[in-house]
Amino acid sequence: MTTASLSAVPVPVSVSGEADGVVVLTLNRPPANALSDSLIRELTTALEDLASGPDAPAVVLTGAGERFFCAGGDVKEAIGYDAGSMVDRMTSFHALLCALEKFHRPLVCAVNGWCVGGGIEMALFADAVYASSEARFVFPEVDHGMLPAVKGIARVRGIVGDRGARRLLLSGKPVDAFEAKALGIVDEVVEPGELLEVAAADARAAAAKPPAVFAALKLALHQEVAGWPGEEQLRVTAADARTIFLDPAARAAREAWHD
């Protein structure tokens, strides 16, 4: 491969800065932004690197182009796998979902086109999902001899309920952006030309909130605290209260509210 052809190979995940502490992560694997092994690893690493910094930014996750946000797992790549390779792929994808879940700063998804299988799983771990009016959502695994991740299935069921999850996962039929909104997958449907601007504005507004409070609320929302003993619930409540009370940004927010 020549130097010129190497330079023409797209970066699977591009990172670009926005104003006021917002970073845009773009799935950039033409033609459909399918989740190859390398894209999964690079996106996981990008999220973990962004989360590790002292001033971790808010993130908008989107796809390159207009037709696809993400085509889900790369079936063409998987055809050549043996069972062990598929286990490795799903292990990596599980790690990606964990990185999305653990990201403590605002995470907004801008679905710009078809959102397929693993793409939906990723989107449902965002704090907010905005979709182009031309977006479509589908779980085709039941027809493609594949399975979503168990963590992703649990998230789908938690968001859309048991009946909605059965409809999506067992039928393999697509729904449009407005039906996805009715199901709870999407928060707001916007025109294609406004999608990234609206998503970035939401992320920017969320980034302005006290980071420690935002992170504590995200963690609590992901934990299954309802089944915890009362003593454990009180322990976590007290620990969180101490952390937030001592946090400078939270203190400034309290003082501004008082004024």
N, C-alpha and C positions, 0 to 999 in steps of 0.2 A: 504493500500500500504506500502510495506516495505521500509526501508532506502535504500537498494540496488536498488530497482526499481525506487525510487525517483531520485537517482543519475544518472539513465540511461535515464531519460527524457531529450531530447535535449532542449537547450535554443533556443527559436524561432528566436532571432536575436543575433548573436555573433559579438563581437567587437574585432578587433585585430589591433595592431599597425604596421605600415610600416616605413621605413626610411624617414627622411626629412619631417615630418609633414603630413603624409598620414595615414588615418584610413580606414580599410576595414570593412564594414558592410555586414554581410552574412545572408541572409534568410536561416534559418536552421530548416525547419519543414518537415521532411521526410513524404511521399516519393516524394512530388511534390512541396513543399514550397508554398502551397495554403494559401491564405490570410484569416486566421481566425481572429476573433475579437481580440484575445490576440496578435497575430503577428502585426496587424495593429497598436494597441496601443503601443506596445513595439518599433516598428520602428519609430513611430512619436515621442515618448519620447526620443529615442536615438538621432535622428536628432536635436531636440530642445535642448537637453543637450549639444551636441557637438557645436551647434551654439552659445550657451550662454557664453562660456568661453572666456577669454581675448585672448587666442591664438588658436582660432578655427581652426581645421585641414581641409585639403582637404579630401574628402571622395570618396571611391570606393564602389559602391553598387553591390553585386553579389549574386548568389544563391549557396547553398551547393549541392554537387553532380555534375553529368555530364549531366543528362537528363533534368532537369528543372531549369530555372532561377526562374520562378514563375508561378504557374498554375492559377493565378487569384483568384477571390473570392472563398472561400470554399463552394461549392454548397451543399455538404453533411451536413455541419453545418447549412446552410441556410434553408434546407428543413423543419426543425422543428420550424422555425420562424413564428411569426404572422407579420402582416403588420408593427406594431410599432417597432418590433425588427429589421426588414429590414431597416426602416428609421434610426434607431440608427446606424446600420452597415454602411450605406451610409454616415451618418453624420461623423462618425469616419474616413472613407476613404477619404472624402473631406478634413478633417483636415490633413490627411497624405499628400495629394497632395499639400496643402498649405504649409506644412513644407518643402517639397521638393522645391517648387517654391521660398520660402523665404530664403532658405539656401544660405548665402552670400559668402561662400567660394567655391572653385572648387568641383563639384559633377560629377563624372564619373560613368557610368553604364557599367558593364561587363556582358553581356548576355551569359550565358554558356550553354543554352539548350532551351527548349520550353519556350516561353514568351507569356503568355496568358492573354487576357482581361486587368484586372487591372495591370498586370505586364508591359504591353506596356504603359499604362497610366503613371505609375511611371517612366519608362525609358525615356519617352519624356520630363520629367521635368529635366533631367540631362543636363549638359553642353555638354557632349559628350557621345556617345553610341558606345561601341565596342562589336562585336558579334562573337562568335565562328562560324566557317564555318558550324557547325552542328546545329546551332540555327534555330528555327522556330517561326513564329509570327502569332497569330490568335486572332480574337475577336469572340468567340463562343456564346456570349450572345443571339443573335437573335435566336439561336436554343435551348437555355437552359432556356428560359423564364425569362431572367434577363436583366438588363440595365447597361451600364457603367455610371460612374458619368458624369454629364453635364460638369464639369470642365475638365474632361479627354477627352470628345468628342470634346470640343472646342480646346483643345491642339492638338488632332489628326488632326483636320481640318486645324488648323494653320500651322502644320508641313507638311502635305502631300497634302493639297489642298482639295477642295470639291469633285472632282471626285475620288481621292485616298481614302478619308474618306468613301465615299459611298461604294466603292468596299470592303474595309476592314470590315466595320460595318454591311453592309446589306447582304453580302454573307456568312459570317461565315467560309470562306475558308482560309487555312493557306498560308503564303508565306515563302520562305526560306530566309536565311540571305542576299543573294545577291540581291534578289528582294526587301527586306526591305531596303537595301542600296540605290537602285534605287529610291525608294519612298521617301527617306529622313529620315526614322526611325533610320537607322544605319549610323554612320560616317565611320567605317572601319570594314572589316571582316578579322579575323585573325585565325590562327590555334588554336585548343583547348588548347594545351600545352603552348601557348604564351599569352593567353588572359589576365590573371591577371597581368602579368608582363607589357604588353603594356598599359593596363588601368592605372596601378599604376604609370608608367613613365609619362603618360599624366597628371595625377593629380599632380604629384610632380613638373612638369614643370610649371603648372598653379599656384601652391601654392607659387612659387618663385616670382611671379609678385606682385607689390604693392597691398596689400589687399584692401585698400580703393578705389583704381581705379577699381579693379576687381569687388568689390561689387556694385559700382555705375553703372558700365556697365551692370551687371546682372539685376539690378533693372530697368534700362532704357529699356532693352530688353523685360521685362515682362509687362511694362506699355503701354497702348494704347494711346501714346502721339500724334498720328497723328490728332486726333480730338480735342485736347486741343486748347483753344484760344492762340494766340501768346503771350499774356501777361503772361499766366501761364507757357508756355514753357520757356520764358525768366526768370521767377522767379526761376524755377527749375534749369535751366542752371547756373544762377548766384550763387545759393546756393551750387550746386555741385562744381563749380569752386573754391569757397572760401574754402570748405572742403578739396578738393584735394590739393590746393595750400599750405594749412597749415599742411598737413599730412607729417610726417617725412619720411616715406618710399617712398612716391611719390616724395618728394623733392630729396631724394638720387638718385632715378631713373633719374630725370631730370638732376642732376649734373653729373651723370655717362654718360648720353647721350651727354651732352655738352662737356665733356672731350674727 
